[in-house]
Amino acid sequence: MDNPVPPSAADRGPRRRDRHGRGMRGPVAPPQVPLAASRAELFTDLVQDSVERLERRWPQLADFDFMVLEVPRLDASEDGWNEDPVPLGGIVPAREGRRARVVVYRRPVEIRTKGRDERAALVHEVVVEQVAELLGLTPETVDPHYDED
């Protein structure tokens, strides 16, 4: 039996191994895998999860738009500084031809939390508070588990 001749370097195509001992080059995971999701995408997923939890109880939430913005726009007071705390969320009431919007501000929420679970809890709290304001209800009415720690 003939021994096959190993292919030359030109026949093998480009090498994918890093010759400095650091393993394979390229991404660790394909883009659709959560490892490749950005912090902004993961945050948006937390907001969407919270909305889905509330929609089971409040189907009218389908009439609202939910948005994630990086930071709130802060208006300066007369002396150049605004003493109010940085908001974590806000609402934009419905106007002619526009649906009501609930906004969650990503950076202020991320700064106030340490881990994913804590962030998810704060996102849900912000969404509940904003939905309650739009519906004219208390947060405890919107989500009976709102005040549980």
C-alpha positions as CSV (number, residue, x, y, z in Angstrom):
1,M,0.0,0.0,0.0
2,D,1.3,3.4,-0.9
3,N,1.8,5.9,1.8
4,P,0.0,9.1,1.0
5,V,2.2,12.1,0.6
6,P,1.3,14.8,3.1
7,P,0.0,17.9,1.5
8,S,2.4,20.8,1.2
9,A,1.8,24.0,3.1
10,A,0.4,25.6,0.0
11,D,-2.1,22.8,-0.5
12,R,-3.4,23.0,3.1
13,G,-4.6,26.6,2.9
14,P,-4.0,29.3,5.5
15,R,-3.0,28.2,9.0
16,R,-5.5,29.0,11.7
17,R,-3.2,28.2,14.7
18,D,-1.3,31.0,16.4
19,R,2.3,29.9,16.3
20,H,3.0,31.7,19.6
21,G,1.2,29.1,21.7
22,R,-2.0,31.1,22.2
23,G,-4.4,28.7,20.5
24,M,-6.7,29.3,17.6
25,R,-7.2,32.7,16.1
26,G,-10.6,34.1,15.5
27,P,-13.8,34.4,17.6
28,V,-14.4,32.0,20.5
29,A,-18.1,31.6,19.6
30,P,-20.3,32.3,16.6
31,P,-22.2,35.7,16.7
32,Q,-25.6,34.1,17.5
33,V,-24.2,32.6,20.8
34,P,-24.9,34.7,23.9
35,L,-21.1,35.0,24.5
36,A,-20.9,37.3,21.5
37,A,-23.8,39.5,22.7
38,S,-22.8,43.0,23.6
39,R,-23.6,44.6,27.0
40,A,-26.2,46.7,25.3
41,E,-27.9,43.6,23.7
42,L,-27.9,41.8,27.1
43,F,-29.5,44.8,28.7
44,T,-32.1,45.0,26.1
45,D,-32.9,41.4,26.7
46,L,-33.4,42.1,30.4
47,V,-35.9,44.8,29.5
48,Q,-37.7,42.5,27.1
49,D,-37.9,39.7,29.7
50,S,-39.4,42.1,32.2
51,V,-42.0,43.3,29.7
52,E,-42.9,39.8,28.8
53,R,-43.5,39.0,32.5
54,L,-45.8,41.9,32.8
55,E,-47.7,41.4,29.5
56,R,-49.1,38.1,30.8
57,R,-51.0,40.1,33.4
58,W,-51.5,43.4,31.4
59,P,-52.1,42.6,27.7
60,Q,-52.6,46.4,27.0
61,L,-48.8,46.7,27.3
62,A,-48.7,45.6,23.7
63,D,-49.9,49.2,22.9
64,F,-46.7,50.7,24.5
65,D,-43.3,51.0,23.0
66,F,-40.4,50.0,25.3
67,M,-37.0,51.5,24.6
68,V,-33.5,51.4,26.0
69,L,-31.4,54.6,25.8
70,E,-27.8,54.9,27.0
71,V,-28.3,57.9,29.2
72,P,-31.1,60.4,30.0
73,R,-30.9,63.9,28.6
74,L,-30.4,66.2,31.6
75,D,-31.5,69.8,31.5
76,A,-29.3,72.2,33.5
77,S,-31.0,74.5,36.0
78,E,-30.4,78.3,36.0
79,D,-27.1,78.0,37.9
80,G,-25.8,75.3,35.5
81,W,-26.4,72.3,37.7
82,N,-29.4,70.1,38.2
83,E,-29.7,68.8,41.8
84,D,-32.2,66.0,40.8
85,P,-30.8,62.4,40.8
86,V,-30.1,60.8,37.5
87,P,-33.3,58.9,36.4
88,L,-33.2,55.2,35.7
89,G,-36.3,55.4,33.4
90,G,-39.0,57.6,32.1
91,I,-42.2,57.7,30.1
92,V,-43.3,59.6,27.0
93,P,-47.1,59.8,27.0
94,A,-49.0,59.0,23.9
95,R,-49.5,61.8,21.4
96,E,-51.3,62.2,18.2
97,G,-50.1,59.4,16.0
98,R,-47.5,58.1,18.5
99,R,-47.8,55.4,21.1
100,A,-46.8,55.8,24.7
101,R,-43.2,54.9,25.4
102,V,-41.4,53.5,28.4
103,V,-37.7,54.3,28.5
104,V,-35.0,52.5,30.6
105,Y,-31.6,54.2,30.7
106,R,-28.9,51.6,30.5
107,R,-25.8,53.3,31.9
108,P,-27.4,54.6,35.1
109,V,-28.9,51.2,35.8
110,E,-25.6,49.4,35.1
111,I,-23.6,51.8,37.4
112,R,-26.0,51.0,40.3
113,T,-25.7,47.2,40.0
114,K,-23.0,44.7,40.4
115,G,-24.1,41.5,38.8
116,R,-26.6,40.2,36.2
117,D,-29.2,39.2,38.8
118,E,-29.1,42.5,40.6
119,R,-29.3,44.3,37.2
120,A,-32.3,42.2,36.1
121,A,-34.1,43.0,39.4
122,L,-33.5,46.7,39.0
123,V,-34.5,46.7,35.4
124,H,-37.8,45.0,36.3
125,E,-38.4,47.5,39.1
126,V,-37.8,50.4,36.7
127,V,-40.1,48.9,34.1
128,V,-42.9,48.3,36.7
129,E,-42.6,51.8,38.1
130,Q,-42.9,53.4,34.6
131,V,-45.7,51.1,33.5
132,A,-47.6,51.9,36.7
133,E,-47.2,55.6,36.0
134,L,-48.5,55.2,32.5
135,L,-51.5,53.2,33.6
136,G,-52.2,55.4,36.6
137,L,-51.7,52.5,39.1
138,T,-49.4,51.7,42.0
139,P,-46.4,49.6,41.2
140,E,-47.7,46.9,43.6
141,T,-50.9,46.7,41.5
142,V,-48.9,46.3,38.3
143,D,-46.7,43.6,39.9
144,P,-47.7,42.1,43.2
145,H,-44.1,41.0,43.8
146,Y,-42.8,44.5,43.3
147,D,-41.9,45.3,46.9
148,E,-40.5,41.9,47.8
149,D,-36.7,41.8,48.4
